[in-house]
């Protein structure tokens, strides 16, 4: 006996009263009236409207690699069958509905299809809704702010910053690649950790021109490379200075003379540390002064009378 179900007989009227109706109460009900002369019956069909209820659904967030199939499924109840609305609308989405399930699928999902998807279910008895956080995973974006410094004839220092977007998956490695501009193939460094943002490249050839690029990698693959704007030449940051100018000899005596010159026009990118002064007799050059000369004038002594000397000066 169900306490929700009661009968009310008033005169010739018989009522069946069901309180707090359930979906299982739906069906065809038959009333049979009998007396000594016979019986009569009548039937009535009862439809129970129930609001939509989302019983179970695909767990959120939903991570799906780019190019794969996005699939969302919900188990639902409700009568009459609820109207299904997915937001935002997507022409590429395929939606299906049965009495107990609603689904949404997108083939070859794109990065721009990430975001929140809302399912709304409506019927005459009520409304239900739920949301799904869809995260389309991709390879990382390119690394940022790639810079080269401390260039020498054999090496250079490379530094960069992590991509703005890791593609929805942790970055696991970085790769540095470099190329001699006379060749078409890049040479790759060893795999660098995700916490490494600089690299010392030590395999350069003096005088060669190089370009450098860096790539980030996650589980789905590698980013597009970030390449330096201008190739560079492997050389030391300074060159040898040019020759001193206008070397002159004056104040000649039996055993001495004075040399005077002007500094070189080009110091090679670094301050002049001093000058080497040499003299030559019989085709052999030797130091006239054993140490570097500071300044642009020097007095030479202990010369041999009658000997012809050549002098030369080099900047250091």
C-alpha positions, 0 to 999 in steps of 0.5 A: 500500500502506497501512502501517496495514493488515495481514493475519494468516493463522493456520491457517484464520483470516484477520484484517484488521488496521487500526491508527489507523483513520480515518473513511475506513476505514469501509465494507464489506469483502469476503474471497474465498477460492479454490482449485482447486475454487472460491471463497467470499466473506464481507463485513463492515461496519466503522463508525468512531467519531470524536469531535466536532471543531469545524472552523469557527465564527462568529467571537466576539465576536458583535455584533448590534443589538437586535431583529435576528437572532442567528445562530451557525453551526459546521461540525463532524465526528464519527461517530456524529452528536454530540448537540448541547447549547447553554447556557444554555437559551433557549426562544426559540432555534431550533437545527438540526443536520445531519451537518456543521453546527449552528446557533442563531438567535434572532429579534428578539434582546433585550438580556438575551440578551447573554452567553456561549453554550456549544456542547457536542458529544458522542458515544461517541467523545468531546466537544468544546465552544466558547463565543461571546461574544454582545453585543446592542447597543442605544441608550445608557442615560440620562445621569446626574447632570443638574444646573443651576447659575449661573442668571441672567435669560438663561442657565444652566449645565448639566452631566451624566455619561455613561451607565453603559452605552453600549449596546455602541457608542461614544456619538457625541453629546449633545443638550440640549433645553429647554422654556418651561413655557408651551409643549409643544415642546422646543428642541434645542441643536446636536449636542455631542461625546461628550467634552462634559459641560456646556453654557451655555444662553444663550437664556432669557427673563427670568421664564420657567419652564423645564425641561431634559433631555439625551439621549445618542446612538450609532449605533443611536439616542438614549437616553431623556431625563434631565430635571431634577427641578424646573423653574427660573425664569430670573432673576438670583440676587438681586433688588433690595432692599426699601425702607429703613424708618422714614425720619426727619428730625431736627436741622433748622437753617437750612441742614441736617438729619439723616436716619436710617432702618432697613435694608430687611427684604429685601436681595434675596439680596446684601449692601447696598452703600450707600444713595442719598439724594435730595431734591425741590423743585418736583417734581424729585428730585436726589441729596442726596449724590453718592455712596452713603451707608454706614450709616443716618444722614447729615447734609445741609448747604447747604439753603436756608432757607424751602424745603420739602424731600422726602427719600427713600432707596433701598438698593443 
